């Protein structure tokens, strides 16, 4: 069980927030109804404010001190995610072609993404539908649908 610095309550989901040494290191979607809480920390207040801003305006650009922990390939995929504009989607295959890789490798990197929303893996879908998203999280596809619909407005 992750020891979160705080839990933000969003529209239809909650999000665990983990800060370490003045950096955001992990965001994780949690089921709706997970109790929100926050420690007294200026960075956590900023993270919550920016998550609120995104929930109001899907074009909000996050500006937070982040530390991405992953392989060089994962980092390439995560950086590429930030180039997909809100309201648009790419398939795993399309993103893989851009990166000179394979769809399965892109999907695995998306699954390992420690900072969803900031690195918007929900904008990557399978060629036949939404595809996988947050394996093991109850209601994950509902969250993905909400995020994609939110960004179309």
MOCORRA-V816154 format. One record per residue. N is the residue number from 0. RES is the residue in one letter. PHI is phi in radians with two decimals (none if undefined). OMEGA is omega in whole degrees, 0 to 359 (none if undefined). Layout:
N,RES,PHI,OMEGA + N,RES,PHI,OMEGA
This chain:
0,X,none,181 + 1,X,-1.24,174 + 2,X,-1.68,184 + 3,X,-1.34,172 + 4,X,-1.28,177 + 5,X,-2.88,174 + 6,X,-2.22,180 + 7,X,-1.65,179 + 8,X,-1.74,182 + 9,X,-1.94,180 + 10,X,-1.34,179 + 11,X,1.57,177 + 12,X,-2.81,173 + 13,X,-2.10,180 + 14,X,-2.41,174 + 15,X,-1.34,182 + 16,X,-2.17,177 + 17,X,-2.11,176 + 18,X,-1.93,174 + 19,X,-2.50,176 + 20,X,0.88,175 + 21,X,1.30,180 + 22,X,-2.34,172 + 23,X,-1.44,182 + 24,X,-2.00,181 + 25,X,-2.74,168 + 26,X,-2.18,179 + 27,X,-2.48,176 + 28,X,-1.17,179 + 29,X,-2.18,181 + 30,X,-1.06,174 + 31,X,-0.96,179 + 32,X,1.57,175 + 33,X,-1.11,185 + 34,X,-1.12,178 + 35,X,-1.38,172 + 36,X,-2.80,178 + 37,X,-2.62,169 + 38,X,-1.53,180 + 39,X,-1.39,182 + 40,X,-2.63,182 + 41,X,-1.05,179 + 42,X,-1.16,178 + 43,X,-1.09,176 + 44,X,-1.05,179 + 45,X,-1.16,178 + 46,X,-1.04,180 + 47,X,-1.07,180 + 48,X,-1.08,181 + 49,X,-1.29,174 + 50,X,-1.16,174 + 51,X,-1.05,181 + 52,X,-1.07,178 + 53,X,-1.11,182 + 54,X,-1.17,176 + 55,X,-1.53,184 + 56,X,-2.44,184 + 57,X,-1.15,177 + 58,X,-1.63,178 + 59,X,-1.00,177 + 60,X,-1.76,180 + 61,X,-1.20,177 + 62,X,-2.38,184 + 63,X,-2.34,174 + 64,X,-1.30,184 + 65,X,-2.01,171 + 66,X,-2.18,179 + 67,X,-1.58,179 + 68,X,-1.93,180 + 69,X,-3.09,180 + 70,X,-1.23,176 + 71,X,-0.99,178 + 72,X,-1.13,178 + 73,X,-0.99,181 + 74,X,-1.11,176 + 75,X,-1.08,179 + 76,X,-1.10,183 + 77,X,-1.10,177 + 78,X,-1.14,179 + 79,X,-1.13,179 + 80,X,-1.04,182 + 81,X,-1.23,179 + 82,X,-1.54,179 + 83,X,-1.48,183 + 84,X,-1.15,174 + 85,X,-0.96,180 + 86,X,1.52,178 + 87,X,-2.03,180 + 88,X,-2.38,169 + 89,X,-2.18,172 + 90,X,-1.47,176 + 91,X,-0.99,179 + 92,X,-1.13,179 + 93,X,-1.10,179 + 94,X,-1.16,178 + 95,X,-1.07,178 + 96,X,-1.08,178 + 97,X,-1.05,184 + 98,X,-1.69,182 + 99,X,1.16,185 + 100,X,-2.33,180 + 101,X,-2.02,181 + 102,X,-0.96,181 + 103,X,-1.10,179 + 104,X,-1.13,177 + 105,X,-1.11,178 + 106,X,-1.06,179 + 107,X,-1.16,178 + 108,X,-1.16,177 + 109,X,-1.08,179 + 110,X,-1.14,180 + 111,X,-1.63,183 + 112,X,-1.03,182 + 113,X,-1.46,185 + 114,X,-2.34,178 + 115,X,-1.08,189 + 116,X,1.39,177 + 117,X,-1.21,172 + 118,X,-1.98,198 + 119,X,-1.32,180 + 120,X,-1.17,178 + 121,X,-1.15,180 + 122,X,-1.45,178 + 123,X,-1.88,184 + 124,X,-2.25,176 + 125,X,-1.40,179 + 126,X,-1.15,184 + 127,X,-1.90,180 + 128,X,2.70,184 + 129,X,-1.17,182 + 130,X,1.40,181 + 131,X,-1.24,178 + 132,X,-2.88,175 + 133,X,0.89,181 + 134,X,-0.90,176 + 135,X,1.57,178 + 136,X,-1.65,178 + 137,X,-1.07,178 + 138,X,1.38,185 + 139,X,-1.03,181 + 140,X,-1.19,175 + 141,X,-1.11,177 + 142,X,-1.12,180 + 143,X,-1.06,178 + 144,X,-1.04,181 + 145,X,-1.07,181 + 146,X,-1.05,181 + 147,X,-1.15,178 + 148,X,-1.15,178 + 149,X,-0.99,184 + 150,X,-1.36,178 + 151,X,-1.37,181 + 152,X,-1.45,none
